[in-house]
Each structure stands twice: as C-alpha cells, then as structure tokens.
C-alpha cells in the first residue's frame, strides 16, 4: 500500500462530500489539495477540459509588474509563487524577467529599488526558515541591476545557446532592444514563466489517479438548493448528451466559477460586490528570432498609448504578447461591476461572443499586429513577427471595488459555502488552504487526523507526474484549443 492510500481514509467522516463548481486554476488546485488528503471531492466543470480560463503566462513572484499595488500584496504574491513552484514544478518555465522603464514613462527606476530590497530580504527569510523555499535561486540574486555600460558590454558577446549565468539572459536583449529609449538601470528579476497548458495537464493527470476525486466534465450547475434540515446542499446539474439533469447532495460547496461566480451567488441569494474585466493576450511568431530571450516588460501608464508592453517567450520563436492599451489587451467598457440586483457583473454581448464562440478574424489580425507594433517600438526587428494563433483571452474577476487588487483568495457565506476569488493564478493554493481551515472550523474535517497537513502542502500524487507525460498531454490540449504546441513545451 502506497503512502497516498494510507492517507485516504481517516481524515474526515466517510460521508462528508465536497463539491467544487468550476475546474479552472482555483477549482482544480483545490480538488487536488483535498483529494490528496483523502477528502471526498467532486469537481464540476462545464467545459471539456480543466484549466481553460483567462490566460496567464507569468508567476508573479513579487508583483513587479504592478507598481501600484501595496508592499504587502507583493510579499503575498512572492510567498504564493514559491508554494506554487513547489507543487507544480513541471509547469514552470524557469527563466527570469527583465523590467525596463522607457524614457516616455513618468516613473524612475530608483522607485523600484526599496521594494525590491525588501522582497529580497523576505525571500531570504523564507529560505532561512525552510530550505525547500529556495526555488527562485540565490536570494542575493533575486534581482540584479544592469547599467547602460553593462548592456553595451553584453551586446558584444556571442549569443549563448543556454544560460549559464544571469548575464546570459541579457545578451539578446542588449543586441536587439533600442537601448537609447530606456532609463537605467535595467532590472533582472526572478519572476518565472508559467504554462497554463502544462498546469492543465498536471491537474488532469493527477486527478485521474486520485480515487477520492470525481470529475464531471461538460457539466453545468443549473440550480443550488439548501436542505434546511441538515445544512446540506443539493446541486442540480446538466451533462452534455444526457437528457435529464442530475441531483446530488453535498455537505459543502465551493464556488470556483471565475468571472461567472456571481451566477452561483445569485442562486443562493448571496450578495457580493465584485468586478469583472475582459482581457486578451496575443500569440505571435518571430521566425527570425535569435538568442535566449527572458520575459521582457517595458513599463508604461495603463490605458494610454504608452501602456506596458510585455513579451513572453516560448520555443522556436513563439511569443505571447500583452499591451496595456485600449487597442490591445484592454477593451473599452471591458471592466464592469455588479449591481444591487445581482452579484454577477454583466459583460457586453460582444465580449460574451468572444468567450463562447469565436473572434472575428479582422479583430484577431488588427489586435495581434497592434501588439507586435507595440513591442517593435523597443525591439525594431520584432516588426517581422506575424499572427500565429487566435488570442488567449478571458474575463478576470476582482472582488470588491478596487480594480488594482492583485492578491486575493477566498470569501465565505454562511457555514458551508466558499467562493474562490483569486485574481492571480498563483493565489489558488492559498485559497485551498483557507477553505481547508474553514472545513475544520465547521467540523467537516478532523483537526487531529489532519495534523500538520492543514498547513503543509501534501501532493504526493501530483508531484509524481513526469515531465514527459505532462508535455505529451499539454501538447494535446494546446492542439485541441487551437494553439501552437510550442506554448505547451518546456521553454528550455
């Protein structure tokens, strides 16, 4: 009998059942966290596969893409990112991020340094507490600065084929970027890439091996009823290709529906204020690309023509692009708020059509070419890139009324209902932990039997997924979703 099997039985009462509605990053992560511990979990997802929501490409290990958020949010994102790497190592693209400030930007590079120093100290503290936290390299090199003279020196080097040092990641950047357009120093930060396709593959592979997790794909909850006598819930859900709906009773339900979380809240008459923002990233192919590219962020003022430009590299010259302008990643009237009558913010029909159906080809071309042009302002030769696929898109929920919020996880309504309200994908584990604590508080999980695993992450089955099987399934998922397979492969 393996270690997983010995853990499955005693953690909770055998008749305790948990339902998770939504199989995105949050729902899948919570399902893994619970089922690995032996908690009877049912994951209900309306789509044909897991982790198929708004795009993410970046592990926010310190929140350095967001100058406007608080230091506490940055510390939270750093800790959550470390935990995420430890649980999902085969989904991480281990390459750093360059943060560059154009001369057109109102800020100064020196403004970043106090927070970066505090983040380095916090990372060092986490490593000193537990050596397994050392997943972002040497804390002393969490961030590095490079002056113009450093880049002038590096641009004369032969392009490396593999990175043996942090400097190797700056050679292609130094050779291809218009260095006269930047303020100095340029920053190199250990914020890594994160593959949504590889995470989807890990979640699928692990859940299939966990006997205490039942997964219901192509299934949509149409009604939630509270059974007053025993505080249970009855979920009524439809399944594709089955004429009749299915009723099933659960002790606790978790709303992990992302931007449609308000629809479940409305079924329960649970009021909640939230926002929803529609965003898109674009996929380009630059066959002439040479050298090793890290992720590159050119900061700018959000919503203006000089909004942030973000270049995320994959294999063979494929890139994912963001441009924080109204013509690229952002959309006019793409941010909406819930009202008095409903907890569900209402996106305009044109956004729903993009999510549920497809994008008009002219918009795909215009916005992708716009994103290429946005990056080509700094990387002249990037103008050679071409449209490679449909956009990666979706709607992101933001709880409350602060549109700049980036670190969030869970809220509760009553005793047996939780909502995941993550803004960044790396907050999913923290959401799972908080709900597990709540399950203990309401008496559905035995504290004594759960022991240290209430706070320590226990993922033996998930961590047994091999790189080869993750790659194979990730490539299959990318093809099924009509994206280049390079987006699903290890970057290095």
Buried (B, 14 or more C-beta within 10 A) or exposed (E): EEEBEEBBEEBBEEEBBBBBBBBBBBBBBBBBBBBBBBBBBBBBBBBEBBBBBBBBBBBBBBBBBBBEBBEEBBBBBBBBBBBBBBBBBBBBBBBBBBBBBBEBBEBEBEEBBEBBEBBBEBBBEBBEEEEEBBBBBEBEBBBBBBEBEBBEBBBEBEEBEEBEEBBBBBBBBBBBBEBEEBBBBBBBBBBBBBBBBBBBBBBBBBBEEBEBBBBBBBBBBEEBBBEEEEEBBBBBBBBEEEEEBBEBEBBBBBBBBBBBBBBBBBBBEBBBBBBBBBBBBBBBBBEEBEBBBBBBBBBBBBEEEBBBBBBBBBBEBBBBBBBBBBBBBBBEEBBBBBEEEBBBBBBEEEBEEBBEEEBEEEEBEBBBBBBBBBBBBBBEBBEBBEBBBBBBBBBBBBBBEEEEBBBBBBBBBEEBBBBBBBBBBBBBBBBBBBBBBBBBEBEBBBEEBBEEBBEEBBBEBBBEBEEEBBBBBBBBBBEEBEBBBBBBBBBE
